[in-house]
Amino acid sequence: MKTIFETNRLIVREFTADDYENYFILHSDPKVMQYIRPAENREDCDKRFEATILHLPPHAYLGRWAVNEKESGRFVGCFVITPIPKEPERIQLGYSFIPEVWGRGYATEVSKGGVEYFHTSTPLMELYAVTETENTASENVLRKVGFELLEKKMEEEKELLVMIMRKEV
């Protein structure tokens, strides 16, 4: 199990074949998936896990990774640096956590670690984040770690905020 980066309380690591249940717990929960996509059943989660994580070749700096608490070792969420689905030339940061750990500052902590990873471990000059305008909690996290609003746009009847962070040259 390869560690991608660590924060004070969290470890961001590669998913393994032992993570089917963790992935299902996260992606089948309607509260977690509210602003991402519809929650999925077991079969669909397993298919997505295999297609988007297990069977993709490793990439030098992009990925979908598991997040564990350092102290307990417990799986608590997912962190990604991936292409935006309809704009693959733009690379986005994203995260999701199980509801039991909401309110602990993990989204901000993992995003700060992800921003540091972006600055130190990738050749990217820009990093994006996309959230629905209704998801003010995520917007606040993204602003707190240095993202700025680039544009608002409509996609499938949802208003989205596209946020950006640029590397200093």
N, C-alpha and C positions, 0 to 999 in steps of 0.2 A: 504494500500500500504506500504509494508515493505522496508525500506532503507537498502541496503547492505553496502555501504560506501559512503562517501562524499569526495570531493576535494575542493579546493578553489572556483571553479566556477561550479562544476558539482555534481549532485546527481545520484548515481547508485542505482536503485530500482527494485523491482520485477515488471514484466509485469503484467497487469491485463486484464480482458475481455474488458476493454475500449481501449485497445491498438491495435486492429485489423488494424485500418487505419495507425497508426504510423509504425507498422511492414511492412505493404504493401508499404508505401512510401519509406522505406529504401530498402527492398528486391526486389522491382520491378525496381529499378534504375540501368541500365546497368553500369554506372560509378562507383557506390558503389560496385556492385557485380563483377566487372572486375576480381579481384584476388581471389574471394571466390567460386562462382559457377554461373551458368547462372541466369540472372534476371528472376523473376517468374511473372505470371499473378495473378490476384486477387484470383481466386479459389485455385491455388497452394499455394499462400502465406497463405491464410486462413487455408488450410489443414496443412501446415508445422507449423504454429503458434500454432494450437491446439495440434498437435502431439508432438512438441518439447518443448512447453512451458506450455500451459494451462492445459494439461491433465497429466503432469508428477508430481509425488509426490515431495514435497519439499525435497531438499537434504541439508545436514548440511553445505556444503561449495561449492558445484558445482552449476552452473546455467547459464542461459542466461537472462540477465537483461537489462532493459531500462536505457538510460542515458538522463537526463534532465538538462538544464541550471538552476542553482540556481536562478539567478536574474529574468529571464523571466518565468521560469517554463516550457518552451518549450521543447518538445521531440527533441533530436538531434542525437541519435544513440543507439547503442547496445554494450554491453560489455559481454564477456563470460569467464568462466573458466569451460571447458568441456573436456571430453576425446577426443583424436585425433581419428577421425572416423575409420581408419584402424589399429590403435594401441591403443586400449582402456586402456591399462595399463599406458599410458602416458597422463598426463593432460596438456592442453594448455590454454594459455591466448589468447584472440582475441578481436577485436573491429571493428566497422564500424560506419561511421558518414554520415549524409546527406551532399551533396556537398556544401550547403550554409555556412557551418561552417568549411570547410577545410581551413587550413592555420592559424587557431587560437590557435594551440597548444593543442587542446583537446585530440588528440590521445596520446601524451606524458603525459598529465596530468592524464588521466584515467588509463593509463598503470602504472604510478608511484603509483597511488592509489591501483591498482590491485596487484602490487608487494607487497605493504605494507599489503594488505589483505592476500595475500599468506603467508607472514612471520608471521602474528599475528593471523590469524583466521583459518588456515588449518593445518592438520597434515602432509601435503605433504613435502617431502624433495627436490623434483625437480619440476620445472615448465617449460613447453616447450612453444615455439611459432613457427609457421610454416608460411612461406611466400614465394611467388614466387621470384626467383632471380631478375626478372624485376621490382618488387615492392620495389624499393630502398627507398622510403619514409617510408614504414613500417619497413624495415630493420634498417634504421637510428633511428627510434623511439625505436625499441627493444634494439638496442645497447646502446642508451642513458640512458635507464632505468636499464641496467645491464645484459641483455642477451648476451651470447657468442655463436658463431657458434659451433654446435656439428657435423653436417654433411650436405652435399649436396646430394640430391637424386632425381631420376626421378620418376614421377608419372603421368600417362596418358599424356605422351609427354611434361610435364612441369617440369622444373628444380626447385626444392624447396630447401629452406634453412631451416634446422631444428635447432632451437636455444634453449639454455637451461640456466636456472638459478638454482643454488643450494643453499639451506639453509646452513648457517654456523652451525657447530655442536659445 
